[in-house]
Amino acid sequence: MNIHVLWFRGDFRLSDNPTLAAALKGADTLLCVAVDDTQWRERQWSFQRRGPARLTAWQHATAALNDQLTSLGQCLHVITGQAGHVLPTFLNSLLVPSGDNTRSHVRVFTQAFHAPYEQDDLRALRARLSELAQTSGMCGVAAVVTVEEIDSGDLLDAEKLPFGKASTLHTLPPVFTAFRHQVERCDMPMRALLPAPLAMPGPPLGYESGEALPRAAPLQLSEQFDYPLEVSEAAGLKHLAWYFSDQKAHHYKSTRNGLMRSAATGSGYATKLSSWLALGCLSPVTVWHALKSFEADNGATNSSYWIGFELLWREHFRWLHKRHGASLYKAQGSVAQQSPPAQHKILARQSADFERWRTGQTDSPFVNAGMRELALTGYVSNRMRQVLASFWLYEYAGDWRLGAAWFEHTLLDYDVMSNTGNWLYIAGLGSDPKGGRRFDVAWQARTHDPQGVYTRRWSKEAL
Ligand SMILES: Cc1cc2nc3c(=O)[nH]c(=O)nc-3n(C[C@H](O)[C@H](O)[C@H](O)COP(=O)(O)OP(=O)(O)OC[C@H]3O[C@@H](n4cnc5c(N)ncnc54)[C@H](O)[C@@H]3O)c2cc1C
């Protein structure tokens, strides 16, 4: 009996989902599960890892996926706890030999995340499952359990790129420009899209129905979007079609540094695809094909090219994680030699500055506006993220890990690899050949908010 388990960690969609495709292959029965991980509620600093906007986005994504699965005779089980512990317990009854004492083969499939917590979860899961399989074998035939990670959140395929063996990537260029040139020289070999399944095997006995999922609150993003935001595959596909429905992509390069919607650009000054990409409601390959299809119909310009360029930044940070993993997370980043100061010492030393920055009470009204928008909506533009990070790192001499942790708490589109990669880059501790990016805040305000519209808009809001 081939019992397959699909642990949805970050790819909440049915179409173009390589992890789902792998889980469906040869499955006699399929169990779909997501974990509301209690680690996200932990306070490593003075706040939880996951704030309210991110929780809401996650609830939207899981509820929508459950609806999709239900229409195919399946369901999404959402369990709560620390994934490495709660998941094996939840799966335990699958490991018990069946009445005729035949060996079960349980295969768990999940999206690969090359970041420390996610890797720890997987190690704990593997160890605990193999213990449980041994125990089940004592009263019959031991089940065979495997856990398989699939890179379903990537745009590029390791096998088709010149970075050495997929397991080591020893020739991966550390700097973005060299990475991009090498990828572009290979002509960006892109796989075809995988269709959403039309049918699925049912869940195993005893797992036929999931628990009722909590109703997700609406998201508060009306000013950055033209419509109420929903984080689901259907909403992501609709947004993608909307973005490419006219000529926005031909203006992207000149509008992408906008801070907010305006009469001239509407909310489409940037693609705003990040929330759907971060939760995997859209695959980057889907976005890539939509971009290419837009260019086939409307012509390719340097501006439309730039959307692919930015997707390659996302990719660059993912590949750096594959290559360097947890070693990127040192206080001194990937160039670290010394041991990092303990987190409680950093917080004690920086707590007054951190409170001013976090709550938008610095001496820069422009920065304060950004911090307030971030805290209140879970979203700020890319330019504003750069300014806010630079302010924390260079004006307050803040530890990058504390700044990045606050972004992790607040950002609706939080993505561990993009967030860490960008923070390290601006701090000059990652892949920036110039050794860091200090933004002149006054100049940024004059250039990107010359009339002070953005600053006034958010300075009124109380936190
Ligand atoms: C300090 C800091 C932290 C960040 N944290 C995150 C994060 O947690 N999650 C996240 O998705 N992005 C993060 N970014 C990158 C970027 O700011 C957002 O992806 C972008 O603002 C999202 O808006 P958009 O979809 O309209 O982007 P667009 O400008 O339309 O770009 C299209 C897509 O390209 C990718 N992209 C664009 N810029 C970057 C970049 N600099 N790095 C990586 N990918 C990029 C995103 O997937 C984005 O959706 C961070 C940037 C900074 C400076």
The ligand as an ORCA input file, in Angstrom:
! r2SCAN-3c Opt
* xyz 0 1
  C      14.918     44.743      3.563
  C      14.060     44.038      2.537
  C      13.290     42.943      2.912
  C      12.513     42.269      1.960
  N      11.753     41.198      2.366
  C      11.018     40.524      1.443
  C      10.214     39.414      1.829
  O      10.181     38.998      2.989
  N       9.466     38.805      0.867
  C       9.502     39.210     -0.446
  O       8.804     38.622     -1.279
  N      10.278     40.227     -0.827
  C      11.026     40.911      0.063
  N      11.786     41.978     -0.339
  C      11.922     42.254     -1.785
  C      10.937     43.268     -2.386
  O      10.901     44.427     -1.608
  C       9.522     42.709     -2.529
  O       9.560     41.455     -3.177
  C       8.663     43.652     -3.378
  O       8.622     44.927     -2.802
  C       7.263     43.092     -3.480
  O       6.439     43.928     -4.245
  P       6.068     43.546     -5.743
  O       5.553     42.154     -5.822
  O       5.201     44.615     -6.264
  O       7.506     43.599     -6.437
  P       7.904     43.857     -7.957
  O       8.791     45.041     -8.003
  O       6.731     43.883     -8.826
  O       8.808     42.589     -8.317
  C       8.259     41.385     -8.883
  C       8.667     40.215     -8.015
  O      10.087     40.088     -8.042
  C      10.569     39.684     -6.765
  N      11.438     40.736     -6.212
  C      11.427     42.052     -6.495
  N      12.413     42.684     -5.827
  C      13.048     41.739     -5.102
  C      14.152     41.756     -4.208
  N      14.830     42.870     -3.909
  N      14.507     40.603     -3.611
  C      13.860     39.446     -3.865
  N      12.822     39.372     -4.722
  C      12.422     40.497     -5.331
  C       9.340     39.502     -5.876
  O       8.960     38.151     -5.901
  C       8.302     40.385     -6.551
  O       6.978     39.966     -6.290
  C      12.542     42.687      0.602
  C      13.314     43.796      0.244
  C      14.052     44.470      1.198
  C      14.870     45.661      0.768
*
